[in-house]
Amino acid sequence: MSSLSQYKALFSSDTPVDISSDAQMRILEEREDHYVVEYKTQIYNITVDTFDPMTKAYKLIINNTPVELSLRNKLDQLIDELGLKSEKEEDVSQVVAPMPGLVIEVSVSEGDTVEKDQALLILEAMKMENVIKSKGAGTVKKVHITKQDKVDKAQLLIEFE
C-alpha cells in the first residue's frame, strides 16, 4: 500500500478519499484485477474493469455497481488547487482569464466566427503580453471585457455559442 501513500482517490461522485491517512481501509485479498477490501467495517468486492494510465482513471465494479475513480498524486492535487487543467478537461464554450492582468486588445466581437487557435485578446500580466487563443471553433456569443479592463484570475472573458 506504500505506493498509494501519496494519492487521493476521487470517485465519480466527486468525493475525495485520502488513501494515505485512512486507517480504516485494508486490502484483505488481491488477485490480478480483483480485490476484497474492508473499509469502515464493510467488505467490498472490487473488480477493475478498465484503466487509463494517461489520466489515472479507473472504471471499477464495486459490489456489482459500476464506479469511476481517478487517482490524484501530489502534483495532480497541486494542479487542481491552482486551477490548471489539461486541454482535455477545458471547457471550450467560454474563455476565462488564466491569470490576473490588464486587457490590452480585444480581437473579436459578438457574432464573430472563430477557428481553433485564433487570437481572441491580449492580456498583459507581469509586464508580459499574453495572446489568449480560442480552444476550438465557434461563434462568439458574448464578450464580457473591453480594452483596458483589469481582470482577475478565472474571470469570464468571452462566451461561445
Secondary structure, 3 states (H helix, E strand, C coil): CHHHCCCEEEECCCCEEECCCCCCEEEEEEECCEEEEEECCEEEEEEEEEEECCCCEEEEEECCEEEEEEEECHHHHHHHHHCCCCHHHCCCCEEECCCCEEEEEECCCCCCEECCCCEEEEEEECCEEEEEECCCCEEEEEECCCCCCEECCCCEEEEEC
